């Protein structure tokens, strides 16, 4: 019996979030000490250092094959996908929804809203948040943002987090649509 389907394919790109990279591709988790990136030498202790003077990892790019060699030295499992012709860490990319919308955008929005609360009218954090909510509602209406792309409520706990950096809690599309609302 010939089980061939007559299908030929080429895997040219893999896009996913950190959980997928960790589980399927056996990449290190983002919160590990020994290294988290398949493209550079960034480790968990370094990832919040972004300036060019002290972020050494920005200039320590990995050459093709170095990441898999590092995995072998660490006795880390390597995904069987990397045994296929043409499949290497070079075709792996973070997806936009997780890194952009739910990552950077929610972080920036959370910090921006927290800063805005300090400059808005109101006697309490909740009153100032209500003022921000009214401004946001007017902007949503003026920009004709669809209802399903709007955050449903704005209370301090939606973006202020005790003991952690501020971050908007929202769906990815809600954060994406909020980015133009932020001051330039």
N, C-alpha and C positions, 0 to 999 in steps of 0.2 A: 504494500500500500504506500502510495506517495502522499505524505502528509503536508507537502509544500503548498502554501497558499499562493505562491507566485508573487509575493509582495517583497519589494526591496525598499529599504528605508535608510535614512541617515539621521542620526541624532546630532543636531547642530547647536542646540541651546537648551539649558536647563535653568528655569526661573522658579524660585520658591522662597519660602521664609526659612528662618534659622532652624525651626523644629524639623522641617523636611530635610534640610541639609544635614542635620545631625542624625536623624533616624535612617534615612535612605542612603545618603552618600557617606555616612560615617564621619562627617566633618566635626570638629570640636564644637561644643556649645559656646555661645557668645560669652558666657560667664566663667569660662575656665581660665586658670592662671597661665597655663603654658602657651597659649596662643589661640586665636579665634578666627583668623582670616586665612583663606586659601590664596590670597593675592599679595599679602604683605606680612610683616612680622609683628603686627599689632597683637597685644595681649590685653586681658581684662583691665589690668592696672593702667594701661596706656590709653584706652579708648576714649577717655574724656579729655585727653590732651590733644588739642587741635591746632595750636599755633605752630608756625613753621620753625620757630626757634627751639622748642622743646619736644615736639612730636617726632621723635626719631623714626617711628614706624612709617611716616609719610614718605621717607626716602629709602626705606628698606624693602623694596618690592621683591617678590619672589619670582625667580625665573621659571619657565616651564619645567616641570618635573621636581622642583625643589620642595613643593608642598607634599607630594606623595613620598619623597625621600624622607622628609621630616616625620611623616606618619609612620613609616617603617622603622625609623630610629626610636620612636616612642612606643613601638609595638602596638600601635593602633590598628584596628581593623580597617581595611580599605575596601570600598564598595566594588563589587564585581563589575559594575558598569564601566569602571576605568580599565578593564581588560579588553573592552571593545575597541576596534580601530577608530581612531579619531576622537574618542571620548577622553577628555582630560579636564582638570579643574579650570582650564582656560575658557570652557564653554558654559561655566556656571555663573549666574548673575542673581543678585537679590531682586525680588519682584518689587514693583513700585508701590503697590498697595501697602505692604508691610513696612518697607523701609521709608517711603515718602509720606504717605497719608497717615498711617498709624504710628509711624516713628517720628520723624522730624516735624511734620506738620502739627501733630498733637502736642509735642513738646513745646514748640514755639508758641502755639495758641495759648497753652496753659500759662506759660511765663508772661506772655503779653497781657492776657486777661488779669493775671495777678498784679502786674504793674499798673494796669489801667484802674484797678480798684482804689489805688492810693490817690487818684486824681479826680474821682467822680463824686458827685453830690450824694450825701447820705451820712447818717450818724453811726451806722454800723456796717459791717462787711456785707450783711444781707441786703441792706438798703442800697448800698453802692452797686451790688450785684444786680438788683432790680433795675437800677438806672442803666447799667450796661445791657441788660436784657431788652429794655425798651429801645435803646439805640440799635441793637442788633436786629430786633423785629422790624424797625423802620427800614434798615438796610436790606433785609431779606425782601421786603415788599417792593422797595425801589428797584431792586435787581431782578425781581420776579423769580426768585429761587423757588423751585418746586418744594412742596411740603415735605416730601420724603427725603429731601436733601438737607433739611433744616434740623438743628438740634431741637429737641422737644421742650427742654427747660434749661434754665441757667441758674444754678444755685452754686454757692462757693464750693461745695463738695464735688461738683462736676469737674473742677479743674485745680483746686487746691488740695495738696496731699501733705499730711503731717509727717515730718521726718523723711520725706522723699521729694525729689524735684517735682514741680508743678507739671501737670499733664492733663490735657482735655480728655475726658472719657466720652468717646463718641464712636459712631460707625465711621469707617474709612471715607465714604462719600461725604458725610457731614463735615469732616475735617477738610477734605479737598475743597468743598464749596466755601468754607470759611476763610481760606487763605487770602483771597482778594479783599476781605473785610479788614485785614490787619493793616496798620499804618506802614507806609513805604519807608 
